[in-house]
Amino acid sequence: MTQGVLQTYREFLPITPATPMITLGEGDTPLVRSHRLAEQLGLESLYFKLEGSNPTGSFKDRGMVMAVANAIEHDSKTLICASTGNTSASAAAYGAHCNLSTVVLVPKGNVARGKIAQAIAYGANILVINGNFDQALTMVRELSSRHPIALVNSVNPYRIEGQKTAAFEVSDALGDAPDYLCIPVGNAGNITAYWKGFKEYQETEHTTHTPQMFGFQAEGSAPIVRGEIIENPETIASAIRIGNPASWKSALEARDESGGIIDAVTDEEILAAYKLLARLEGIFCEPASAASVAGMMKSVAKGLIDKDKMVVCVLTGSGLKDPDLVNQIADIPLRELGTEIDDVERAILSM
Ligand SMILES: *Cc1c(COP(=O)(O)O)cnc(C)c1O
């Protein structure tokens, strides 16, 4: 039976005797070694952390299980979040699992189809807001302070605590911390969480060092890179379409303390990486996730990554979340044929 991250890493988490040890089987996700892309880039050891293998298809479940356990411990009956999709899918799933009601505020027109499908299926109360993510987040922060409703966005420190378990898993799987950790940056909770996890593992002598943190934003929504709030963030990668990251300051700390970088990648670079991962590695992640690989490739090209060192790219969510975007890389025509085997044979032989 799967233990879940609360049980597995309880000594590192804010767990009390009153914390319910809930799980949907989050964590323990695969760390897959790259063959073809690593070879193309001349990298000695490149790995992908497949966070799309979590119960709702993104890393958000790691933090959500901790935040929801804490909400239950403090007698909350309702969860609330603002979300570009994955946080709402995760909140709705854990809410359903724990018999809590879940309210999600989603910015209009900015949410991938698979994610909203999940929130609907899990029975969340969905409010579509005619505004962007940052405006929705401001509202849920205010509403949770007015009412006994648990805010489960990553401004909730318990989210960060749960999410740091991914750094433990990466280190456990490799036997030590990697040299570089490449990760997409939206609200910047995840880069904050990984950095916290890597530091704690080093302090407790589970690892001998910490990685350089390489965070990547999308060009059209790169407030940290530009050093200013972006009023109307734009990118195809909806999970990182955020103009005013909640964990901005701690992302800068992760960058600076680790000797890393936070850089931007274009939508074209993101789509190219999204396609390469699928075509070269058999890994279908969502576009936001591919930003880590796009950024890694850009950094290799710039000479910022030592090719003999160990590189881990975090693939934050599943490609099935955003099925519409696959049309952007659909370059093999779909052909419709009758039932004549000769026609099918001819089609195959002409490929
Ligand atoms: C939430 C999310 C991100 C961004 O993570 P932050 O913690 O907001 O920086 C990236 N990719 C996916 C798939 C996500 O769901």
The ligand as a Gaussian input file, in Angstrom:
#p B3LYP/6-31G(d) Opt

LIG

0 1
 C        1.879000      25.337000     -10.481000
 C        2.657000      24.851000     -11.632000
 C        3.869000      25.420000     -12.014000
 C        4.458000      26.614000     -11.336000
 O        4.821000      26.350000     -10.007000
 P        4.997000      27.567000      -8.982000
 O        5.119000      26.943000      -7.659000
 O        3.750000      28.398000      -9.128000
 O        6.193000      28.322000      -9.421000
 C        4.556000      24.857000     -13.062000
 N        4.068000      23.800000     -13.736000
 C        2.906000      23.234000     -13.407000
 C        2.419000      22.079000     -14.195000
 C        2.153000      23.734000     -12.350000
 O        0.986000      23.165000     -12.040000

